[in-house]
């Protein structure tokens, strides 16, 4: 297997993090010197924070499902899908 730790020919990984409040997240990262923009094609903000080559993406936290739960799923390093839920 090839060692890609020093291969800079590809795109760098960009973390996609959840936010609770788009305006508060924008204010926080802007205060840290990031330029924050909304890259969403629809009404739910998808935030892009960029500073000196570093880039972070932020998406809305779990959506409220019709059955009244706020849900999200994550995949752990072993590939196990974990669904998290709370009352909305």
N, C-alpha and C positions, 0 to 999 in steps of 0.2 A: 504494500500500500504506500502511496506517495506521501511525503511529509509536506503539508501545505502551510505550516506555521510561518514560513518565511516567503511564501508566494504572494507577492503584492500585485499580481496581474489581474485578479478578480475583484469583485466588489467587496468592500468591508461589510461585516455583519452590522445590522442596525436593529437595536432592541425596540420592540413594540410594547409599550407599557400602558396599563389602564389609567384612566383619570376618572375622578368623581365629578369634578366641576371644570369645564373647559376654560372658563375665564380665570379661575384661580390658578390653574396649571400654567396658562399662558403668562400670567403676571409673575409667578414664581420663577419660571425659566428665563423670562425676559430680564428680570432683576439680576440673574446670574450671567447676563451677557449674551444669551442666545437670541437669535432672530427666529421668532415663532410665526408660522403661517398655517392656514387651514388648507389641507390638500384634499378635502372631501368633495366628491362629486354630488353628494346629496345634503340633506339638512343636518346630519349628525357630524359634528366636527371631527376630523382626523388631523391631529396637530403634528407639524413637522418643526422640530427645534434644531437649529444649526448654529454651530460656533466653531471657527477655526478648524474645519475639517471633521469635527465631531457631529454626529447626527443621532437624534432620538426621535422616535415616533410615539404618539399617544393616541389611544382609541378609547371610546366610551366604555365604561365598566359594564358589567353584565346587564343584559336587557331584561325587562319585566315581561314574563311570559303570560299568555292568556289565563293560565291557571293560578296567577297571583304570586309566583316566585320570581325573584331576580336570580338568574343563572349565568354561570360562565364555566367554560371547560379549560383545563390546562393539560399539557402532556409532560410527564416527568422525563428525566434523562433516559430511562429504560423504555420509553415509548408507551407507558401506561396512561390512558386517558382518565382524568379525574374530573368529575362534574361537581361544582360547588353551587349551593343554593341557599337563599335566605328569603324570609317573608318580605314582600315589597312594602 
